[in-house]
Amino acid sequence: MQLRLVDAAHILPVRAEETTDDVRNGIALSPSYHRAFDAGLIYLDEDYVMRINTEQQLKLVTLRLDGGIEDFKRYLSKRIYLPPDKRQWPDITMIRKANRYRRISQ
């Protein structure tokens, strides 16, 4: 999008060891999904599908902070848009490291 409504998000966060600023360690997300991704509420799987982290969702339910979660989830469980050039696709190794870093169990 060229409306400046998306963020460039690191797959493996900047503060993690072995992170890079390479395009293959990045995805474009809306600001809300970027925050959810950084907080571990959502994650990218190895099939390039954005998923909800059920452990984090349960924490929100327990705290009664889950209002709107179903609407939020409506845009998940679909493959992300990938560039035509496969050399720019997210690196599976970075996805694995990021999910371990965020303690995502799949």
Secondary structure, DSSP 8 states (H G I E B T S, - for coil): --SS--EEEESS-TTSTT---SGGGEEEE-HHHHHHHHTTSEEE-TTSBEEE-HHHHHHHHHTT--TTHHHHHTT-SSB----SSGGGS--HHHHHHHHHHTT---
